[in-house]
Amino acid sequence: MKQTLMGNDAIALGMIHSNIDMVSGYPGTPSSEILTNVQKLKAQLKLDLYAQWATNEKVGFEVAYAGAIAGRRAAATMKQVGLNVASDPLMSAAYIGNLGAFVLIVADDPGFHSSQTEQDSRVFAKFAKIPVLDPATPQDAYDFVSLAVDISEKFQTPTMLRPVMRVCHARQIVEVKENHEFNPKKGKFQREISRWAAVPRAGRLRQGYEMIDRINAIKEYNWEELIKPEFEACKGGKLLVLTSGTGYGFAKEALEDLGIKADIVKFKMPYPLPENKIREQFANYEHILVVEEPMACIEEQIMASNVHGRLDNTMNVIDELQKIYIQDALTKLGLYKGENLYPSIPFKDEIPARPPNLCPGCPHRDVYYSIMKVFKKKKSIYPSDIGCYTLAINQEAIDTVLCMGASVSMASGFSIADPEKYTVATIGDSTFFHGGIPPLINAVYQKHKFLLVILDNSVVAMTGRQKPPQRQNGEVDIVKIAEGCGAETYEYVYSNDLNDTISFFKKMKEKYENATGPIVAVVREFCVLDKEVVGQHIHGEFAKVIAEECVACDHCTTIYKCPPMGYNEEGKVEIDPFLCIGCGSCLNVVCPTEAFTVDEERSK
Amino acid sequence: MRYQVVIAGFGGQGSVFLVKILALCAGNKNVACLGTENHGMSQRGGAVSCTIKLGDYSNPIIDPSQADLLIGLEKNEALRNINYLKPSGTLAVNAEDSFPKDDVSAKVIQIDAFTKAKNREFPIQGLNVYMLGVVLAKCEDFPFTLEDVKEALVQFNPKVAQENIEVLEKAIEDIKGK
């Protein structure tokens, strides 16, 4: 049966069609829709399976992995930087293995479309010594889920599925199974202390040898089942292209465009590779070009004198692949002498940049504006974190962004390193749960003095509005957590009147002066994209600008920075009616000349 | 058949929706397609560009100088992506009359949809569908018909399909009368 699917839809459907019945993960672009789609399919088809978000990737990994130890078919989903968080259980799980299936789905982001770092999770699989499958398209992504389940069960090893953003967010007509009857397994944990609880050195060393044997057996399997048929179809000649995942699509199209005949071998499983058997094939070719992204995973395994790729600078060394990089590589190898088929001629004039910004009506904007107004730019350090609120960087209200939860621990560090300044850290609710709690405990433990503002909009907004723990059921309470950590904790319920928010932070500044350890401000907010709650908070109070009062001071467009605000041809600020959502937040404080007023006509 | 389309706009304008509709059109006509879209940071009012390649392709990204059609949901986003268009391609753009047509080597179909939406001639949420109507009316090599698009709109969401079809037809009328 054919269906038009996005890669992440295809992976979710592939999971159901492979009878995976335990899925856990943490959202992160480009992986987020995988688990969301499993949840949708569960509801639509009334399936008996577990599909839930975890508080972070390590937790998600461990929940699902326990399922696989107990004999079920389980999967964990995350993005590449999430794997860093889950790397601790991964390294051990690779030694221990599993009884059922454990599919670790990690979405990579070559080209940094929405990530702090590029990373290649195939290299991580190689580091951990687990097999990894690299889909090129949504069709591959669907097919490879069941292949991953088979390999994981056959070899009793965690198996990684590594799609990149251009697979996760690609859209294609995919051939899928029809009338699948979902058949979940019953979990049955079998006690085997020497396996599941092996301790160094004797137990783990034995498992280490088993892991090496396993990976060698998978190399054999990779050759016999997946690679040999590809080489059997090859003809030999000047050029052999070795590739996996999206590299295949780029290579195939570039060779067609450039009119160059070459053999292409696509590795479905780029690690572990039977390197010697592959090298035996090299005698039939003048040049071997490895096309892969974002790192040299295949190339490192099969290095030889006539192999070219990222390691010898024949291909690009960072950033997403483009066909022009392949054209350049072929030019360097003397295999292409024609014109540049992909000239990029930009528009002759400069086009204004359009940086992502906090949504119109977003409470974060008011909170950051108030913090800056009270604590001042020059007198304070503002460590922040990963989430929508990172966009307050446009208001210059953020000084550092490192990784999930680091705002809190870095606030500790700044308070020690530069105690003359105020340190005001900001973090979202989901990020606080993910990685912010241990550093808060540490700060209380060691009496680090800073203000931590937890912006609680009760949704993981940036990745598609997943529900965080306090939303799912009311038993988790951030205020109680912060209090339980021992921090002096205050709560503020956001109001659209900026005066209220500023007063609250003035109070926080007073508390700061007398504090001996961290103080926490939990700001209860909402997300303007959150349809369930937005109606209670946005009342359709639209603003307009009295042109005579506007002195073009830039204050609203550079410091408050709400997207509808911009200059018109007369040089006065105007509110774009298509963008304004009527929150009324800009009516107080923002304009030094009080040019903002209620647009009675629109507010009716 | 081989046909490559870039859709450029900014967060909230519905570029992604258009890709979904075109993918459905392709599916219904049994034409292979491969598309991609930007998510994440670009959702918050940032530039968003989506691509769809119709026919026998193996990679979803469109390279510079390769697109047959560029749909610009906004003037600057159209110009930002102009390098993806073939010199012989078509640009369908929502922009005022002052749009610098002469500086673009491709064929330009320009219409000021923002002003029409401001005058409440159609709901602004339908801007993407409106621009698709403009393409259907004026882009000769576009591989789908009005009927194909209508079918996909119904398939995608039968509840709002009628409103969208009205926007589509309004666009066709407007651009023909221009």
Interface residues (C-beta under 8 A of the other chain):
Chain A: K2 Q3 T4 T29 P30 H113 S114 A136 T137 R166 H169 A170 R171 Q172 I173 T246 Y248 G249 F250 K252 E253 E320 Q322 K323 I324 L341 Y342 P343 S344 I345 P346 F347 K348 D349 I351 P352 R354 P355 P356 N357 L358 C359 C388 L391 M462 T463 P563 P577 F578 L579
Chain B: F10 G11 V19 K20 A23 L24 A26 G27 A32 C33 L34 G35 T36 E37 N38 H39 G40 M41 S42 Q43 R44 G45 G46 A47 I52 Y57 S58 N59 P60 I61 D63 P64 S65 Q66 N76 E77 L79 R80 I82 N83 D103 V104 F114 A117 K118 I124
